[in-house]
Amino acid sequence: MIAEIKLTKTMLEKHIIDANKSVRELVKPMGVDYEAMKAGDKQELDAIYSDGTVTKVNFYRTKNARADRRISIKGIKAHADIGDVVVLSCIDDSKEKILITINEYEDWIR
């Protein structure tokens, strides 16, 4: 299973990315259940970019009345540009780490 996000200017500048359905479905088996989270709740998972750079991905609900579902990927500005497609995937059977690839599909998705 993979999650895909096409980056916008706002996503890169503010590090605020909506957790679309593909993101929510990918991380639920990893223990991140947006439906169970309340406004202000946050979970962090280890991740790695395809170039080997280690990072973290935060999954959270905003602290407003709507409690929007969001993610934040540390270091994304150094790895991606506006319009790029970020692909998140699970990199091991234990489902404890996320692989982040930018515009690379076949070579990294397992």
N, C-alpha and C positions, 0 to 999 in steps of 0.2 A: 504494500500500500504506500502511496505517496501523497504529498500535499503540494499544491502549486499555488504560487502567489506572483502576480505580475506587479512589479514595483512602480509606484507613482512618485512624483516629486515630494508630496507630503509624507509618504511612508519613509523615504530616505532622510528627509530633513528633520522630522520629528520623532523618528524611531517608533512610530505608532502604526501597527499593521492590524487590520481586522482579521480575526481568526475565522476564516471562511469554513464552509462545511468540510472541505478536504482536510484542513488542519485539525478541526475538532475530532474527526473520525480517526486520523492518524494517531493522535496522542491519547485518546481515551484508553486503549489497552496498555498505555504506558503509565496510567494512574492519574492522568489529567482529565478530570470530568467537569467540563464547563457547566453542565446542568446542576451539579452539586455545589459549585462555587457561589459565594455571595459577593456582593459589591465590595471591592477592595481586596479580595483574596488573590493570591499569587502563588504560582509554582514555577520552579526553575529546573530545567533539564540540561545536562551536559550535551555539547554538540561539537562537531568538527566540520570545518570547511573541506572541500575536496582537495585543497592544496596542503592540508595537514594542520592548519591553524586551529587551535583549540578555542572554544568559545562557550557561551551559555545562551539558552533561549528561555525567555520568561513568558509564561502563559498567565493571563490575568483577566479579572473583571474590573472595569473602571469603577471609581468611587462615586459615580453619579446615580441618579434614580433609575436610569435604564440598565446600568451595570453591563455596558457593552463588553463583548468578548474580544480580547486583543492579544497580540504577541509582540515581543520585542526581541530582535536578534542582535546581540552585541557584535560590533565591528562590521555591520552590514555595509556601511558607506565605503569601507576600504575594499570591498569585494564586488560590489554591484553598482550599476547605474540605473537611471530612470528607464523604464521599459523592459528591463531584464526580468526573466522568470526565475524565481527562487524555487527550488524543489527541495522539500524536506522528506527524508525517508529514515526508517529505522535501520541501523547498521549492524545489529546483532540480534541473536535469538532471544536474549534476555530483555530486549526492548527498553534498554536503559540509556541509550545514546542516539542522538539524531545526526544524520549526515546532511550537510547543507551544500547543494550544488547550484551554480549559477549558469543557466543556459546550457547545461550538460545533462542529458537525459540517459541515454543508453549505457554509457560507460560506468555510471555509479549506482544506479538504482538496482536494488537486489530484491 
